[in-house]
Amino acid sequence: MPLLFVYATLRRGESHHALVVDRPFVGEGTTRGALRRLGPYTVLCAGEDVIRGEVYDVDDFDALDRYEGDEYARQVIDVDVNGQTLRTFAYVRAPLSR
């Protein structure tokens, strides 16, 4: 099951949540990184801050890849959900070193 960690406009209550609203919600989670502004958007970069977000079970990334465009890359990261470390995808600006 491919998982996706969302941390900005794809989260519940945010402007583009409709892109994941029909996907099964796995839980709230945290990862390490830094959030930076990229024009009007927020992007996850390498860092040591605790970043809060949500994890969804996503089986088709086509619409999400189109939405994120060339500014973001889908990368595998570790996310803590209820004390369990999950390997998830996240859209990031720069490679995260883990």
C-alpha positions in Angstrom: 0.0 0.0 0.0 1.7 3.2 -1.1 1.4 5.9 1.6 1.6 9.7 1.2 2.6 12.2 4.0 0.9 15.6 3.4 2.0 18.6 5.4 0.6 21.7 3.7 -2.2 22.4 1.1 -3.3 18.7 0.9 -4.1 18.5 4.7 -7.7 18.5 6.0 -9.1 21.9 5.9 -6.6 23.2 3.4 -7.1 24.5 -0.2 -6.3 21.3 -2.1 -7.4 18.6 0.3 -9.9 17.4 -2.4 -7.0 15.7 -4.1 -6.8 13.1 -1.2 -10.2 13.4 0.5 -11.4 10.1 -1.1 -8.2 8.2 0.0 -8.1 6.2 3.2 -6.8 8.2 6.1 -4.0 6.3 7.9 -3.3 8.8 10.7 -1.6 11.9 11.8 2.2 11.7 11.8 5.5 13.5 12.2 8.8 13.6 10.4 12.0 15.6 10.6 12.7 18.4 8.1 12.2 22.0 7.6 9.3 23.9 5.9 10.3 26.7 3.5 8.2 29.0 1.3 8.3 28.4 -2.5 6.2 31.3 -3.8 2.7 30.9 -2.4 3.4 27.3 -1.3 5.2 25.5 1.4 7.9 22.8 0.7 9.5 20.2 2.8 13.3 20.3 2.9 16.1 18.7 4.8 16.2 19.8 8.5 15.7 18.7 12.1 12.4 20.4 12.9 9.4 18.2 13.8 7.0 18.5 10.9 3.4 17.5 11.5 1.2 16.1 8.8 -1.3 13.4 7.8 -0.8 10.1 6.1 -3.1 8.7 3.4 -3.2 5.4 1.4 -2.8 6.6 -2.2 -2.9 4.1 -5.0 -2.8 6.5 -7.9 -0.4 9.5 -7.9 -1.2 10.8 -11.4 -3.4 13.7 -10.3 -1.1 14.5 -7.4 2.0 14.5 -9.6 0.3 16.9 -12.0 -0.7 19.2 -9.1 2.7 19.3 -7.6 4.4 19.8 -11.0 8.1 20.1 -11.7 8.7 22.2 -8.5 8.4 19.1 -6.3 9.7 15.5 -6.4 8.0 12.5 -4.8 10.5 11.0 -2.3 10.3 8.2 0.3 10.7 9.5 3.9 10.2 8.0 7.4 7.1 9.2 9.3 6.1 8.4 12.9 2.4 7.5 13.2 1.3 6.4 16.7 4.8 5.3 17.6 5.3 3.2 14.4 7.7 4.3 11.7 6.1 4.1 8.3 7.9 4.6 4.9 5.8 7.1 3.0 6.1 9.2 -0.1 6.2 13.0 0.4 6.5 15.8 -2.1 9.8 17.6 -1.4 11.8 20.4 -3.0 15.3 19.1 -2.3 16.5 15.6 -1.4 16.1 14.8 2.3 19.2 13.1 3.7 18.2 10.3 6.1 
